[in-house]
């Protein structure tokens, strides 16, 4: 499973014993359950079993939150309460996006989640990362120009959200912590693909990629905050 391999790789870095000690038996079991539910949710997307996703999709963030809470008991780092708030808000976003009427509520939930993540990342900033700003700005404007003709009445909400997630990516780069940066990059990929899937060209493959990168994003952020040092 992708998540299990991620955590295995995480444990095999230079400080392997220290890192792996953060992941106790209960945390590993929770992670395995999360991985199983994640695979199930991806299968439901491929098989177009949307009603079953009311069970699988809505379990993902609670399981990741439980994993983070368990693992943080072993970590030398204090729990990031705003990260926990972000995961809870993400769960609300997941639920809202299961309904046709829930896009604005889901977008708002994820916007607030990213604001929580930005404050968490800001605490860990050790660099100005100014060289990354032009690249982020170019991507932001290029992608918005591409989306703009397809957005209709959603232009302002989407622009605000795009600015927020771009800010989250920038603040992750300021931490110089690879797991947090990978998590933020996966989030940008996930939301970019989601926008194409919703507004430009809906497809099962894009829906699969959205969920695949989204869960990886949240998982890398959780691991990054567990391992964060400053």
Secondary structure as the mmCIF struct_conf table of DSSP 4:
data_model
#
loop_
_struct_conf.conf_type_id
_struct_conf.id
_struct_conf.beg_label_comp_id
_struct_conf.beg_label_asym_id
_struct_conf.beg_label_seq_id
_struct_conf.end_label_comp_id
_struct_conf.end_label_asym_id
_struct_conf.end_label_seq_id
HELX_RH_AL_P HELX_RH_AL_P1 UNK A 2 UNK A 11
TURN_TY1_P TURN_TY1_P1 UNK A 12 UNK A 12
BEND BEND1 UNK A 13 UNK A 13
TURN_TY1_P TURN_TY1_P2 UNK A 14 UNK A 15
HELX_RH_AL_P HELX_RH_AL_P2 UNK A 16 UNK A 21
TURN_TY1_P TURN_TY1_P3 UNK A 22 UNK A 22
BEND BEND2 UNK A 23 UNK A 23
HELX_RH_AL_P HELX_RH_AL_P3 UNK A 25 UNK A 46
TURN_TY1_P TURN_TY1_P4 UNK A 47 UNK A 48
HELX_RH_3T_P HELX_RH_3T_P1 UNK A 50 UNK A 52
HELX_RH_AL_P HELX_RH_AL_P4 UNK A 53 UNK A 72
TURN_TY1_P TURN_TY1_P5 UNK A 73 UNK A 74
BEND BEND3 UNK A 75 UNK A 77
HELX_LH_PP_P HELX_LH_PP_P1 UNK A 78 UNK A 79
HELX_RH_AL_P HELX_RH_AL_P5 UNK A 81 UNK A 96
TURN_TY1_P TURN_TY1_P6 UNK A 97 UNK A 98
BEND BEND4 UNK A 99 UNK A 99
HELX_RH_3T_P HELX_RH_3T_P2 UNK A 100 UNK A 102
HELX_RH_AL_P HELX_RH_AL_P6 UNK A 103 UNK A 123
TURN_TY1_P TURN_TY1_P7 UNK A 124 UNK A 124
HELX_RH_AL_P HELX_RH_AL_P7 UNK A 130 UNK A 148
TURN_TY1_P TURN_TY1_P8 UNK A 149 UNK A 150
HELX_RH_3T_P HELX_RH_3T_P3 UNK A 152 UNK A 154
HELX_RH_AL_P HELX_RH_AL_P8 UNK A 155 UNK A 175
TURN_TY1_P TURN_TY1_P9 UNK A 176 UNK A 176
HELX_RH_AL_P HELX_RH_AL_P9 UNK A 178 UNK A 199
TURN_TY1_P TURN_TY1_P10 UNK A 200 UNK A 200
HELX_RH_AL_P HELX_RH_AL_P10 UNK A 204 UNK A 227
#
